[in-house]
């Protein structure tokens, strides 16, 4: 009545999918962890450690890309890529005053834009640190960058999606930066 071989085949298929899902989650967590290490190292001006972590992330990303081509029932790969974008953009900005493109990073449009939204929060932290260290012009450069990112996001027609909600954070981060720069100018430091 029941084809037991069919059910055995289905069980194997489900087990294989679950193994791939677990591997995707594991690799994603590793990329997220290393991305945080990059950001933390850059905030501490430890570019050597940041570079090591960047190289490690790039190696892990290759494996994650292979896994992400299949639908395994987890969005962790997308989250990891957003963290990757945030970390590498922050690293490149601090190191070279440049934001990599999505083709430089080899990520999807959504992953890139979501990562840029998160990047603005790290840039606010950097601007505050710059002001504490009396690097007022660096804080102004950051404010101008976030203003530019915000201006570009305003040109999108983002519907009520996760990206639209996340893009709202850019506005709030820009407001914080404007307040910081205003304070600096009032004190005659810029």
N, C-alpha and C positions, 0 to 999 in steps of 0.2 A: 504494500500500500504506500508506504513512505519510502522515498529514495534516500537511504542513509548516506550514500556517497554525495548526493547533492548538499545535504546538511553539513557534512564534513567539509566540503568545499567552501560553503558559506562561512563556517566557523573559521577556517583558515584565512579567508578574505577579511573577516572582521578583525581577527588577531593581527594580521599584517597591517591593516589600517591603524589599529590602536598603537602598534609599535612605531609606525611612522609619526603618528600624532605625538607620542611621548618624546620621540627624538626631536621633533620640531620644537616642542615646548622647552626641552633641555637646551637646545642650541639658542633659542630665543632668549632664554634667561641668561645664558652666558654673554650674549651680545649686549643685553640690557646692563648687566653687571659691568662689563668692560667699558661701555659708553659712559656710565656714571664715573668710572675710574678716570677716563679721559677728562671729563669736565672737572672733577675734583682736582686732578693734577694741574690742569690749566689755571684754575682759580688760585692755586698755590704757586704759580709760576714755575712749576716743575715740568718743563717742556720735554725733557728726556723721558720721564715716565709716561707722559701723555703719548709721545711718539710710539713707545713700545706697545701701549694699549691700542693705539690706532692700527698698528700693523697686525696685532692679534685679532682685532675685530674684523679686519678685511679678510683674514684667513677663515674665520668662522662664518662670515657672510656668504662665502662661496658655497659652503655646505647647506646653509639655510636656504639659499636660492634654489638649490636642487630639490629640497624637500617642499618648498612653498609652491612648486608648480602643480602639486596635487592638492585637491581639497581633502584635508584630513580632519575637518571639523574644529579648527582652532584659528583664532585671529592673532595669536601670539607672534607669528612671523611679521605681521604688519606693525604691531607695537614695537617689536625689536628694530625694524627698519626705521621707524620714526625716531627712536632713541639714537640710532646710528647717525641719522641725518643731523639731529640736534648736536651730537658730540663732534662729528667731523666739521660741521659748519662753524661751531664755536672754536674748535682748535685752529681751523684755517683763518678765521677772522683774527684771532689773537696773534697768530704767528705771521700772517701775510696780509692782513686787512682786506681779505677777499672771502666771499661766500661762494662755495662750490655750486655748480649747477646740478640739476637732477641727473643729467647725462654723465657728469663727472662722477657722481655717486652711484650711478646705475640703479636708481630706484624709481618707483612709480610716481606719478604726479601727486596722488593723494598722500603717499608716504612723505614725499618731499615737503609739501605744503604743511602737513601736520607737524613735521619736524621743525620747520621754520617758526611755527606758532610757539612751540616750546622753547626754541632758541631765544626768543625775545625775553623770556624770564631769566635765563642765564645771563643775558646781556645787562639786565637791570642789576643783577648781583655784581657783575664786573664793574659797572659804572659806580656803584656804591663803594666798592673796594678802591677804585681809582680815585675817588674823591677823598677817601680816608688817607690815601698815599699822596695826596696833593697833585694828582695827574688830571687836572681839570679839563685839559684839551682832549684827553682820551675819553672822558665821560661825554663830552660834546660830540665826538665822532660816533660814539655808540648811540646817542640820542638821534643823530642824523640817520644812522643806519636803520634803526627801528622805525623812524618816521618814513623812510623810503619803503620798508617792507609793508608798513600799514597802508601807505598810498597805493601800492600794487594790489594788496588784498581788496581795497575798496573798489577796484575795477572789475572784480569777479562778481558774478551773479550766483552767490552761494545760497542754496536753499537751506531749509531748516535741517541741516545734517550735522553730524559730529564735527566735520571740518568748519562749518559756519560757527558752531558754538565755541570751538577751540580758537577760531580767529578773533573772537571777541576779546580774548586775553591780550592780544597785541595792543588794542586800544588802551587797556588799563595799564599795560607796561609802558606804553608811550607816555601816558599821563604821569606816571611815577617819574620817568626820566625828565619830562618837562619841568616838574616840580624841583627836581634836583638841580637842573641847569638854572632855573629861575633863582633858586637860593644862592648858587655860586655867583651869579651875576649881581645879585643884590649885595653880596659881600665884596664885590669888586675883584674877584679872583679870575674872572674871564674877560 
